[in-house]
Amino acid sequence: EGGQLMEENIQRAEQQLLKTYNRYPVVFDRGNGVTLYDTEGNAYLDFFSGIGVQGLGHHYPGLQEAVKEQVDKLWHTSNYFYNEPAIEASEKLLKVSQMERVFFTNSGTEAIEGALKIARKYGVEKHGKDCYEMIAMNHSFHGRTFGALSVTGNAHYREPFEPLLPGVKFATYNDLQSVRALVSEKTCGIIVEPLQGEGGIHPATEEFLNGLRDLADQYDLILIFDEIQCGMGRTGKYFTWQNFGIRPDVMTVAKALGNGVPIGAFLAAGKAVNILEPGDHGSTYGGNPLVCAAAAKVLDIFEKDQIPENAKVVGEYLKEKLNTLSKHHGHIMECRGCGLMLGLEFDVPVGEIIQKVLLEEKMVLINAGSHVIRFIPPLVITKENVDDAVARLDRVLTKLDF
């Protein structure tokens, strides 16, 4: 009966929703810890955390209660007024991010839009109306709205919607010369993920990020770090750039900030702080009391329970286990990444592996490009969870004779 109900739900969805996703044939119903349950009651090990969003997994003690308490008080008033949860969330986020000012958004892509607006306005104000060009990276991913899409280094995503923002140039990730070659008097900013996610899990080198910081200082540009996926504790520090101590002028964050409640933010420091003035930017829902109560509690828990530290320790263990796994299976090329943001690259497409792992081993994984399996589990996983996950993947690879 449960199976029939799940199938019916899937059919209803397929008739009603715009066909912008090829979804897996599962309807999830509830979650607990690092486990998800479908509507038939099957348990799945969650090693995907809803694209890196459930940093604390499902039903983390204290988080639901904080949100429920706010639900009973006040959901929304708009940004014409102040609200306490937003003040608290901003204070905590600024503390861990080492930035100076914050604007709350509803999503990561909106955070990127705000960051781009700072760079554009800075360029025009400081260097004249022709200073509007952005340098972004090939294979980057920054979001789906027009501005964010314009700086996303994947032609396949951009082409159906062109013409996009003018003046975007793409450099090669981790190749400082390729960035320097694109800088001109028209350049207002550089945008980069300190660890590329969708592009295949590629970490930036310290030398590269240092070089970008130097370029931005030398030519008076705005340096934007997109920490939407790689931030919020995922690489063992609150933000990936903190592994190197190279602070951006503007940073974007979302995903794990709300643990599933839709909230993002862009943060400014130094010369980027006073660029946007009243009337320059806004958001109806952004920073409302409900989402900010969630974010404030998430930040409390991250500090109290040392969540980034767990990601570092268990991430190293996961990397070790995946490296061992790759010695036993011929098609695995390498394991890359940092903390609990790892990619296992194959010399064959990974779609079938992921599908089999989901349906046969009841574990949720996802790809990053056609040949990479991405591991972005909840940051609260244990070494036992890692052993379990690697065993499940191993069984599927053995069956597929990989």
C-alpha positions in Angstrom: 0.0 0.0 0.0 2.8 2.4 0.9 4.6 1.7 -2.4 1.4 2.5 -4.3 0.9 5.7 -2.4 4.5 6.8 -3.1 4.0 6.1 -6.8 0.7 8.1 -6.8 2.4 11.0 -5.2 5.2 10.9 -7.7 2.6 10.9 -10.6 0.8 13.9 -9.1 4.0 15.8 -8.8 4.9 15.0 -12.4 1.6 16.4 -13.6 1.8 19.5 -11.5 5.4 20.7 -11.2 7.3 22.4 -14.0 9.7 19.9 -15.4 13.0 21.5 -14.3 14.3 18.4 -12.4 14.9 14.8 -13.1 14.0 13.6 -9.6 14.8 10.3 -8.0 11.7 8.1 -7.5 11.5 8.6 -3.7 9.2 10.7 -1.5 10.8 11.5 1.8 8.5 12.0 4.7 10.6 12.6 7.8 14.1 12.6 9.1 16.0 12.0 12.3 19.8 12.6 12.8 21.5 11.4 9.7 18.6 9.2 8.6 15.8 10.0 6.2 12.5 8.0 5.9 10.4 7.7 2.8 6.6 7.5 2.9 6.8 3.6 3.0 9.0 3.8 6.2 12.3 2.8 4.6 15.3 4.3 6.3 18.1 5.9 4.2 21.5 7.1 5.3 21.7 10.8 4.3 25.1 11.6 2.9 23.9 14.6 0.9 22.1 16.8 3.5 19.8 18.4 0.9 22.7 19.9 -1.1 24.8 20.6 2.0 21.9 22.4 3.9 21.2 20.1 6.8 24.6 20.7 8.5 23.0 19.6 11.8 21.1 16.7 10.2 17.4 16.3 10.9 15.8 17.1 14.2 18.9 18.5 16.0 18.0 18.9 19.8 17.0 22.5 20.5 16.7 23.7 17.0 13.0 22.8 16.4 12.1 24.2 19.7 13.7 27.6 18.9 11.8 27.8 15.6 8.5 26.7 17.2 8.9 29.3 19.9 9.3 32.0 17.3 6.4 30.6 15.2 4.1 31.4 18.2 5.5 34.9 18.6 6.0 36.6 15.2 6.8 35.5 11.7 7.2 38.7 9.8 7.2 42.5 10.1 9.3 43.6 7.1 12.6 45.5 7.1 10.9 48.8 7.9 11.3 47.8 11.5 13.9 46.0 13.6 13.4 42.5 15.0 15.4 40.8 17.8 16.1 37.5 16.0 17.8 39.3 13.1 19.9 41.4 15.5 21.0 38.2 17.3 21.7 36.3 14.1 23.7 39.1 12.6 25.8 39.5 15.7 26.6 35.8 15.8 27.3 35.6 12.1 29.6 38.6 12.1 31.5 37.2 15.0 32.3 33.8 13.3 32.8 35.3 9.8 35.2 38.1 10.9 33.2 40.4 8.6 31.7 43.8 9.5 28.1 44.2 8.1 25.5 41.8 6.9 22.3 41.7 4.7 20.0 38.7 5.1 18.5 37.2 1.9 16.1 34.3 1.2 18.6 32.2 -0.8 22.2 31.8 -1.9 21.5 33.2 -5.4 20.0 36.3 -3.9 23.2 36.7 -1.7 25.2 36.6 -4.9 23.0 39.3 -6.5 23.7 41.6 -3.5 27.4 40.9 -3.7 27.5 41.8 -7.4 25.6 45.0 -6.7 28.3 46.0 -4.2 31.0 45.3 -6.7 29.2 47.2 -9.5 28.4 50.2 -7.4 31.9 50.3 -6.0 33.5 50.2 -9.4 31.3 53.0 -10.8 31.7 55.2 -7.7 35.5 54.8 -7.5 36.6 54.4 -11.1 33.8 55.8 -13.3 30.8 54.5 -15.2 32.8 52.1 -17.4 34.1 50.1 -14.5 31.5 47.4 -14.3 33.2 44.2 -15.5 33.4 41.1 -13.3 36.0 38.3 -13.5 34.6 34.8 -12.6 35.9 31.3 -12.9 35.3 28.5 -15.4 33.3 25.6 -13.9 32.0 27.9 -11.2 28.4 27.8 -9.9 26.8 30.8 -8.3 23.1 30.4 -8.8 20.2 30.7 -11.3 19.0 34.3 -11.3 20.3 36.5 -14.0 23.2 38.1 -12.2 24.3 34.9 -10.5 23.9 33.0 -13.7 26.0 35.5 -15.6 29.0 34.7 -13.4 28.4 30.9 -13.4 31.2 29.4 -15.5 29.1 26.7 -17.2 27.9 27.6 -20.7 25.3 24.9 -20.7 23.4 26.7 -17.8 23.9 30.2 -19.4 23.2 29.7 -23.1 19.4 29.3 -23.1 19.0 32.7 -21.3 21.5 34.9 -23.1 22.1 37.8 -23.4 23.0 38.0 -19.7 24.9 40.6 -17.8 27.5 42.3 -20.0 31.1 42.5 -19.0 31.7 39.1 -17.4 35.0 37.4 -18.2 36.0 33.8 -17.2 39.4 32.9 -15.9 40.9 29.5 -15.1 40.5 28.4 -11.5 43.8 28.2 -9.6 45.6 29.9 -12.5 46.5 33.4 -11.3 48.0 34.5 -14.6 44.7 33.8 -16.4 43.0 36.2 -13.9 45.6 38.9 -14.2 45.4 38.8 -18.0 41.7 39.8 -17.7 42.1 42.7 -15.3 41.6 46.1 -16.9 40.4 49.6 -15.9 36.9 48.3 -16.5 37.2 45.5 -13.9 35.2 46.1 -10.7 35.4 42.7 -9.0 36.5 39.1 -8.9 34.2 36.3 -7.7 35.4 32.9 -6.7 34.4 29.8 -4.6 37.2 29.0 -2.3 36.2 25.4 -2.9 34.3 24.8 -6.2 31.2 22.6 -5.6 29.1 21.9 -8.6 32.2 22.2 -10.8 33.6 19.0 -9.5 34.9 19.6 -5.9 38.1 21.6 -6.6 39.8 23.4 -3.7 41.5 26.7 -4.3 45.2 26.8 -3.5 46.4 29.2 -0.9 48.7 30.8 -3.5 45.7 31.4 -5.8 43.5 33.1 -3.1 46.5 35.1 -1.9 47.1 36.2 -5.5 43.5 37.2 -5.9 43.6 39.3 -2.7 46.8 41.0 -4.0 45.2 41.8 -7.4 42.1 43.2 -5.7 44.2 45.4 -3.5 46.5 46.5 -6.3 43.7 47.4 -8.7 41.1 48.5 -6.1 38.6 45.7 -6.9 36.0 44.0 -4.8 37.0 40.4 -4.0 33.9 38.2 -3.5 34.2 34.7 -1.9 31.1 32.5 -2.5 31.0 30.3 0.6 27.4 29.2 0.0 28.2 25.5 -0.2 31.8 25.3 1.2 31.0 27.6 4.2 29.3 27.2 7.5 31.8 24.7 9.0 31.9 22.3 6.1 35.7 22.4 5.6 36.6 22.4 9.3 36.5 26.2 9.8 33.4 28.3 9.8 34.4 29.5 6.3 36.9 28.0 3.9 39.0 31.1 3.5 39.7 31.0 7.2 41.9 27.9 6.6 44.2 30.4 4.9 43.4 33.7 6.6 42.7 35.5 3.3 39.6 37.8 4.0 37.4 38.8 1.1 35.7 42.2 0.8 32.3 40.5 0.3 31.3 37.0 1.2 28.1 35.1 0.5 26.6 32.4 2.7 23.4 30.3 2.7 22.6 26.6 2.8 23.6 25.3 6.3 23.0 28.8 7.9 19.3 27.9 8.4 19.6 24.1 8.4 16.7 24.0 6.0 14.9 27.2 6.8 15.5 29.4 3.7 18.0 32.0 4.6 21.1 33.4 3.0 23.3 36.5 3.6 26.0 38.6 2.0 28.5 40.2 4.3 30.9 43.1 3.7 34.1 44.2 5.3 36.6 47.1 4.9 36.1 49.2 1.7 32.9 47.3 0.8 31.0 48.3 4.0 29.5 51.7 3.1 28.8 51.2 -0.6 25.1 50.3 -0.4 22.9 53.1 0.9 19.2 53.3 1.8 17.2 52.5 -1.3 20.0 50.6 -3.0 18.8 47.1 -2.0 16.0 45.4 -0.3 14.0 42.2 0.4 10.5 41.7 1.6 11.1 38.5 3.5 14.9 38.8 4.0 15.9 38.6 7.6 12.4 38.0 9.0 12.1 36.9 12.6 11.3 33.2 11.8 14.3 32.4 9.6 16.6 34.5 11.8 15.5 32.6 15.0 16.6 29.5 13.2 19.9 30.9 12.0 20.7 32.3 15.5 20.1 28.9 17.0 22.1 27.1 14.4 25.1 29.5 15.1 24.7 28.8 18.9 24.8 25.0 18.3 27.7 25.3 15.9 29.7 27.0 18.6 28.5 25.0 21.7 28.8 21.6 20.1 32.0 22.4 18.0 30.4 21.4 14.7 33.2 22.7 12.4 35.8 20.7 14.5 33.7 17.5 14.0 33.6 18.2 10.2 37.4 18.4 10.2 38.1 15.2 12.1 35.4 13.1 10.5 36.2 14.6 7.1 39.8 13.4 7.3 38.6 10.0 8.3 36.1 9.9 5.3 38.9 11.0 2.9 41.2 8.2 4.2 38.4 5.6 3.8 37.6 6.8 0.3 41.2 6.7 -0.7 41.4 3.1 0.5 38.2 2.3 -1.4 39.7 3.7 -4.6 42.6 1.2 -4.4 40.1 -1.6 -4.7 38.1 -0.3 -7.6 39.7 0.4 -11.0 37.5 3.2 -12.3 38.2 5.7 -9.4 40.6 8.4 -10.4 41.0 10.4 -7.2 39.4 11.8 -4.1 39.6 15.6 -3.5 38.2 18.2 -1.2 38.4 19.3 2.3 36.5 18.5 5.5 33.1 17.1 4.8 33.1 18.4 1.2 34.7 15.6 -0.8 34.5 14.4 -4.4 35.3 11.0 -5.7 36.2 11.2 -9.4 35.6 8.3 -11.8 36.7 7.7 -15.4 33.0 6.8 -16.2 29.7 8.6 -15.5 28.5 8.1 -12.0 24.7 8.4 -12.5 24.0 4.7 -12.4 26.1 4.2 -9.2 24.2 7.0 -7.4 20.9 5.5 -8.4 21.8 2.0 -7.3 23.2 3.3 -4.0 19.9 5.1 -3.4 17.5 2.3 -4.4 19.5 -0.8 -3.3 21.6 0.4 -0.4 19.2 3.1 0.8 21.9 5.8 0.9 21.5 9.3 -0.5 24.5 10.6 -2.5 24.7 13.2 -5.3 27.0 14.0 -8.2 29.1 17.1 -9.0 29.3 17.0 -12.7 28.9 13.7 -14.7 32.0 11.9 -13.3 32.2 12.9 -9.7 30.3 11.5 -6.6 29.9 14.3 -4.1 30.0 13.7 -0.3 28.4 16.5 1.6 26.8 14.8 4.6 25.5 16.4 7.7 28.4 17.9 9.7 27.4 15.8 12.7 28.2 12.4 11.2 30.4 10.0 13.1 33.2 7.7 12.1 30.7 4.8 12.4 28.5 6.6 9.8 31.5 6.8 7.5 32.2 3.1 7.8 28.6 2.3 7.1 28.5 4.7 4.1 31.7 3.4 2.5 30.6 -0.2 3.0 27.3 0.5 1.1 29.1 2.2 -1.7 31.7 -0.6 -1.9 28.9 -3.2 -2.3 27.4 -1.3 -5.2 30.8 -0.8 -6.9 31.6 -4.5 -6.4 28.2 -5.5 -7.9 28.8 -3.2 -10.9 32.3 -4.7 -11.2 34.0 -1.3 -10.8 
